[in-house]
């Protein structure tokens, strides 16, 4: 069991890591996938089974510092849109988990990436994502299009409440 002092220290370390990462963001963001990339993450580059293994690894090794929100939507897009999966793999395999960087097997990093892709609504396919930087460099991170309402129509902010009681 962790002491409250150790927990504060771990939270402080995680906070510092996030600050350092944010400072490095402009230089990381400038790198985009080269034009020679052959696939995108929207073409089913991982399997559902791999994403499930990644979910379990994420729960054991990542969740103590990260929330799902830190790896989805706008936050994920800001960091990884138009980069290669090799960029994400390289970052994760050398920097994560923060308390023991590089400690997971290469396949576990690939599994976690599959889970992150699933969390970002990218489709599963029939072939597993390989734990090989050369192969991953051929896959560009392309986010799914945002759902947009039909022209002239607004998306309701909440579901309207029924005006009458349902009949038995």
C-alpha positions as MATLAB code, in Angstrom:
seq = 'XXXXXXXXXXXXXXXXXXXXXXXXXXXXXXXXXXXXXXXXXXXXXXXXXXXXXXXXXXXXXXXXXXXXXXXXXXXXXXXXXXXXXXXXXXXXXXXXXXXXXXXXXXXXXXXXXXXXXXXXXXXXXXXXXXXXXXXXXXXXXXXXXXXXXXXXXXXXXXXXXXXXXXXX';
ca = [
       0.000    0.000    0.000;
       1.327    3.448   -0.944;
       1.825    6.094    1.669;
       0.151    9.448    1.106;
       3.635   10.932    0.702;
       4.462    8.460   -2.083;
       1.086    9.111   -3.767;
       1.763   12.877   -3.739;
       5.209   12.236   -5.175;
       3.767   10.048   -7.954;
       1.141   12.684   -8.785;
       3.826   15.368   -8.823;
       5.991   13.295  -11.146;
       3.037   12.706  -13.454;
       2.250   16.445  -13.440;
       5.843   17.318  -14.306;
       5.800   14.771  -17.099;
       2.692   16.402  -18.567;
       4.277   19.871  -18.320;
       7.436   18.695  -20.089;
       5.381   16.922  -22.734;
       3.329   20.089  -23.362;
       6.536   22.105  -23.776;
       7.752   19.636  -26.376;
       4.401   19.612  -28.201;
       5.252   22.292  -30.799;
       8.298   20.378  -32.016;
       6.395   17.096  -32.020;
       3.393   18.584  -33.798;
       5.546   19.887  -36.631;
       6.323   16.340  -37.726;
       3.623   14.887  -39.948;
       3.410   11.655  -41.849;
       5.334   11.635  -45.116;
       3.445   11.447  -48.409;
       4.693    7.878  -48.928;
       2.454    6.473  -46.166;
       0.360    3.662  -47.603;
      -2.434    3.131  -45.032;
      -4.419    5.106  -42.510;
      -5.876    4.168  -39.164;
      -9.315    4.365  -40.762;
      -8.600    1.240  -42.816;
      -8.768   -1.312  -39.974;
      -5.129   -1.727  -38.925;
      -5.727   -3.638  -35.666;
      -8.022   -6.413  -34.471;
     -10.750   -6.267  -31.843;
      -8.882   -8.952  -29.869;
      -5.718   -6.853  -29.913;
      -7.620   -3.794  -28.691;
      -9.063   -5.882  -25.852;
      -5.559   -6.970  -24.808;
      -4.556   -3.321  -25.023;
      -7.473   -2.343  -22.784;
      -6.244   -4.756  -20.126;
      -2.640   -3.518  -20.377;
      -3.891    0.089  -20.249;
      -5.854   -0.704  -17.086;
      -2.779   -2.159  -15.410;
      -0.053    0.190  -16.645;
      -1.595    3.474  -17.796;
      -4.804    4.273  -15.948;
      -3.052    5.290  -12.737;
      -1.812    8.463  -14.495;
      -4.080    8.853  -17.524;
      -7.790    9.201  -18.085;
      -9.505    8.119  -21.270;
     -10.065   11.814  -22.053;
      -6.311   12.340  -22.280;
      -6.178    9.857  -25.168;
      -9.325   10.634  -27.107;
     -11.008   13.333  -29.120;
      -9.438   16.765  -29.380;
      -6.524   15.886  -27.098;
      -5.569   12.835  -29.162;
      -6.038   14.783  -32.407;
      -3.852   17.644  -31.201;
      -0.943   15.304  -30.566;
      -1.244   12.593  -33.188;
      -3.419   13.662  -36.150;
      -1.519   13.170  -39.438;
       1.485   11.605  -37.711;
       2.421    7.965  -38.213;
       1.585    5.143  -35.849;
       5.384    4.658  -35.634;
       5.608    8.131  -34.032;
       3.063    7.114  -31.396;
       4.737    3.728  -30.906;
       8.162    5.357  -30.525;
       6.890    7.857  -27.980;
       5.031    5.276  -25.927;
       7.772    2.636  -25.985;
      10.444    5.075  -24.806;
       8.436    7.316  -22.457;
       5.713    5.118  -20.945;
       4.778    4.022  -18.394;
       6.110    7.104  -16.679;
       7.305    5.207  -13.620;
       9.220    2.630  -15.710;
       9.598    3.766  -19.347;
      10.142    1.035  -21.915;
       9.256   -1.723  -19.459;
       6.449   -3.298  -21.487;
       6.970   -5.811  -24.280;
       6.844   -4.307  -27.786;
       3.663   -6.257  -28.468;
       2.028   -4.747  -25.371;
       2.731   -1.244  -26.698;
       1.149   -2.229  -30.023;
      -1.856   -3.626  -28.138;
      -2.286   -0.376  -26.176;
      -2.095    1.609  -29.420;
      -4.831   -0.640  -30.846;
      -6.930    0.211  -27.782;
      -6.268    3.952  -28.258;
      -7.349    3.666  -31.900;
     -10.523    1.889  -30.816;
     -11.220    4.591  -28.199;
     -10.940    7.137  -31.021;
     -13.572    5.358  -33.137;
     -11.161    3.929  -35.677;
     -12.376    0.623  -37.075;
     -10.910   -2.775  -36.267;
      -9.763   -4.994  -39.091;
      -8.574   -8.568  -39.579;
      -4.824   -8.067  -39.105;
      -3.065   -7.145  -35.879;
      -1.014   -3.997  -35.596;
       2.618   -5.112  -35.702;
       5.156   -4.085  -33.070;
       7.536   -3.040  -35.856;
       8.485    0.602  -36.392;
       9.068    0.138  -40.135;
       5.593   -1.322  -40.629;
       3.997    1.278  -38.350;
       5.693    4.081  -40.298;
       3.458    3.102  -43.244;
       0.271    3.921  -41.289;
      -0.890    7.519  -40.931;
      -3.150    8.467  -38.039;
      -6.309    9.728  -39.694;
      -9.206   10.506  -37.427;
     -12.780    9.674  -38.404;
     -14.849   12.606  -39.626;
     -16.975   14.312  -37.038;
     -20.685   13.725  -37.328;
     -22.292   16.856  -38.689;
     -25.981   17.697  -38.715;
     -27.815   18.129  -42.002;
     -27.686   21.689  -43.409;
     -30.045   24.022  -41.588;
     -30.572   21.547  -38.788;
     -29.144   21.795  -35.307;
     -28.138   18.861  -33.168;
     -30.195   18.808  -29.942;
     -28.120   19.350  -26.815;
     -30.208   16.941  -24.785;
     -32.940   14.425  -25.330;
     -36.363   15.999  -24.774;
     -38.415   14.549  -21.939;
     -41.613   12.738  -22.902;
     -44.736   14.833  -22.421;
     -46.937   11.942  -21.332;
     -46.493    8.798  -19.314;
     -45.929    5.598  -21.275;
     -48.937    3.330  -21.499;
     -48.784   -0.034  -19.699;
];
